[in-house]
Amino acid sequence: MTSKQKPVVVKAKELIGKGLYSPAEAARLLHTPARKVRRWLYGVQDSSHGVRRRLDPLTEAVFSLATGEYLTFEGFIELLAIRAFREAGVSMKTVRRAHDKAQERYKTAHPFASRPFFTDGKWIFSELAKEIDERHVDALEELSRSQLAFERVIAPSLLNIDFSKGQALRYWPKGHGAAVVIDAQRQFGKPIDPASGVPTSVLADACTAERGDIAAVARWYGVADKAVSDAVAYEAEIAKAA
């Protein structure tokens, strides 16, 4: 989406199974200031170095409904990737170039939501299975320079996203060991207990109403005690970040 384009208008029925997030909600789930998320989504006027210029959005993720502007799960994952790269120290210029290159290479508007990406804090890589020197090895393709990189990658980003067939399916914000998942196919992409599908917000609110009685809430909703305790901890964390 360039700086002159308006968000695409879609019909609500087209969004079934795709998740639905306002920019403000996405910022809350990402633990990222709303103003920063809006810059990534809508672009920004930059006056650095004494030159005023318009920086386009980093991702073509925003669409419009009658009730306002939203993101799908794909857009949310794109923001998650951008946040991870920026926190690792990757420059905005490199993020932008890598996204553009990945769009072109993988033929998708949301490349960061299509497959695992990694960073060494300077460059952005995608997985590339390739024969090198007659051996099968996992190579990393550095997208913003279009070269193969063989340096040791410091730490992979976004390990808590499940991918299948070129698509992000679900995100585990507290890791795969916690009973919290964000799945576009369930509860409109809101955080839930993966076993029961009960939203974490419902479990946390019930625990507050029951004065912290985790066992009572677990019995009431037919979930494990861990589902309630993980939901309470998670909701407290994102509330603090809001």
C-alpha positions in Angstrom: 0.0 0.0 0.0 1.7 3.2 -1.1 1.3 6.5 0.7 -1.4 7.6 -1.7 -3.5 4.4 -1.6 -6.5 4.0 0.7 -7.0 0.7 2.6 -8.8 -1.9 0.5 -12.6 -2.2 1.2 -13.8 -5.8 1.8 -17.0 -7.5 2.9 -17.3 -9.1 6.3 -18.1 -12.5 4.9 -14.7 -12.5 3.1 -13.0 -12.5 6.5 -14.3 -15.8 7.9 -11.3 -17.7 9.3 -8.9 -14.9 8.7 -8.8 -13.2 12.1 -9.7 -9.6 12.7 -7.7 -7.0 14.6 -8.0 -3.2 14.9 -4.6 -1.5 14.7 -5.0 -0.6 18.4 -5.7 -4.2 19.3 -2.8 -5.5 17.3 -0.5 -3.0 19.1 -1.8 -4.3 22.5 -1.2 -8.0 21.5 2.3 -7.1 20.2 3.3 -5.1 23.3 4.2 -2.3 21.0 3.2 1.4 21.2 0.2 2.1 19.0 1.9 5.1 17.4 4.8 2.9 16.2 2.3 0.3 14.8 0.5 3.1 13.0 3.7 4.3 11.4 4.4 0.8 10.1 0.9 0.5 8.8 0.3 4.0 7.4 3.7 5.4 6.7 5.2 8.6 8.2 6.5 12.0 7.3 10.3 12.0 7.9 12.2 15.2 8.3 15.6 13.7 9.2 18.8 15.2 7.6 16.8 18.4 6.9 14.8 16.9 4.1 11.1 16.3 4.4 9.9 13.1 2.8 7.1 10.6 3.0 8.0 7.0 4.0 5.5 4.5 2.7 3.9 1.8 4.9 6.1 -1.2 5.6 3.3 -3.7 4.9 0.1 -3.7 2.8 -2.0 -5.0 5.7 -4.8 -2.6 6.4 -8.3 -3.0 5.0 -11.6 -1.2 5.6 -15.0 -2.4 6.9 -18.1 -0.3 7.6 -17.0 -0.2 11.2 -13.4 0.9 10.7 -10.0 -0.3 9.6 -8.6 -3.7 10.5 -5.9 -6.3 9.9 -6.2 -10.0 9.2 -4.1 -12.6 10.9 -1.6 -12.3 8.0 -1.2 -8.6 8.7 -0.8 -9.2 12.4 2.0 -11.7 11.7 3.7 -9.2 9.4 3.7 -6.7 12.2 5.0 -9.3 14.6 7.9 -10.0 12.2 8.7 -6.3 11.8 8.7 -5.8 15.5 11.1 -8.7 16.0 13.5 -7.5 13.3 13.5 -3.9 14.8 14.0 -5.2 18.3 17.0 -7.3 17.1 18.5 -4.1 15.7 17.7 -4.4 12.0 17.4 -1.0 10.3 14.1 0.2 8.9 15.8 0.4 5.5 16.8 -3.2 5.6 13.3 -4.4 6.8 11.7 -2.4 4.0 14.1 -3.8 1.3 13.7 -7.4 2.6 10.0 -7.1 2.5 10.0 -5.8 -1.0 12.3 -8.5 -2.2 10.3 -11.2 -0.4 7.1 -9.9 -2.0 8.7 -10.3 -5.4 10.3 -13.7 -4.8 7.4 -15.4 -3.0 4.6 -13.7 -5.0 2.6 -12.7 -2.0 1.6 -9.3 -0.5 2.4 -10.6 3.0 5.7 -12.5 2.7 6.6 -12.2 6.4 3.5 -14.3 7.1 4.3 -16.9 4.5 7.3 -18.7 5.9 10.0 -18.6 8.7 12.4 -15.7 8.6 15.5 -15.1 10.7 17.9 -12.3 11.6 21.4 -11.9 12.9 20.6 -8.3 14.0 21.8 -6.8 10.8 20.3 -8.7 7.9 17.0 -10.7 7.3 17.1 -14.3 6.0 14.6 -16.8 4.8 15.1 -20.6 4.8 16.4 -22.0 1.6 17.1 -25.7 1.1 19.8 -26.0 -1.5 22.6 -28.3 -2.6 26.0 -26.7 -2.0 29.2 -28.4 -2.8 27.3 -31.6 -3.5 25.9 -31.7 0.0 22.4 -31.1 1.2 22.5 -28.3 3.7 20.2 -25.6 5.0 21.3 -22.3 3.6 20.0 -18.9 4.5 19.2 -16.5 1.8 19.8 -12.8 2.7 16.9 -11.1 1.1 17.8 -7.5 1.1 21.1 -8.2 -0.7 19.9 -11.4 -2.6 23.0 -13.3 -1.6 23.6 -16.5 0.3 24.9 -16.0 3.8 26.8 -18.7 5.7 27.6 -16.7 8.9 26.2 -18.1 12.1 22.8 -16.6 12.7 22.6 -15.2 16.2 19.0 -16.1 17.0 16.0 -17.0 14.9 13.0 -14.8 15.2 9.4 -15.8 15.4 10.0 -19.4 16.5 6.5 -19.4 18.0 4.7 -19.3 14.7 3.4 -22.4 13.1 3.6 -22.4 9.3 2.2 -24.8 6.7 2.1 -24.6 2.9 3.3 -21.0 2.7 1.0 -19.7 5.3 1.2 -18.7 9.0 -1.4 -20.8 10.9 -1.1 -19.9 14.5 1.0 -17.9 17.0 2.0 -19.0 20.5 2.7 -15.7 22.2 4.2 -17.3 25.4 5.8 -20.3 23.6 4.4 -23.7 22.7 4.5 -24.8 26.3 1.9 -22.2 27.4 -1.9 -22.7 27.1 -2.3 -19.5 25.0 -2.6 -19.4 21.2 -3.7 -17.0 18.5 -5.3 -18.9 15.7 -7.0 -17.2 12.7 -9.4 -20.2 12.4 -10.7 -19.9 16.0 -12.5 -17.2 17.8 -11.7 -14.6 15.1 -8.1 -14.8 15.9 -8.4 -13.8 19.6 -6.1 -15.3 22.2 -7.6 -18.6 23.5 -6.8 -21.7 25.5 -5.8 -24.1 22.7 -7.5 -27.2 24.2 -11.0 -25.7 24.8 -11.1 -22.6 22.6 -12.2 -20.4 25.6 -10.8 -16.9 25.2 -8.0 -16.0 27.6 -9.9 -12.8 28.4 -12.9 -14.8 29.6 -10.9 -17.0 31.8 -9.0 -14.1 33.3 -12.1 -12.1 34.0 -13.8 -15.1 35.6 -10.7 -15.6 37.8 -11.0 -12.0 38.9 -14.7 -12.5 39.7 -13.9 -15.6 41.7 -11.2 -13.7 43.6 -8.3 -15.7 42.1 -9.8 -19.1 42.6 -8.1 -20.9 39.6 -9.5 -24.3 40.4 -13.1 -23.0 40.6 -12.8 -21.3 37.2 -11.2 -24.4 35.7 -14.1 -26.5 36.9 -16.7 -24.0 35.6 -15.3 -23.9 32.1 -14.1 -27.5 31.9 -10.4 -26.5 31.3 -7.1 -27.4 33.0 -5.9 -25.3 35.9 -2.9 -24.4 33.8 -5.2 -22.9 31.1 -6.6 -20.5 33.7 -3.3 -19.6 35.3 -1.7 -19.0 31.9 -4.6 -16.9 30.7 -4.5 -14.8 33.9 -0.7 -14.2 33.5 -1.0 -13.5 29.8 -3.9 -11.0 30.1 -2.1 -9.2 32.9 0.9 -8.9 30.7 -0.8 -7.4 27.7 -2.9 -5.1 29.9 0.4 -3.7 31.3 1.7 -3.2 27.8 -1.5 -1.3 26.7 
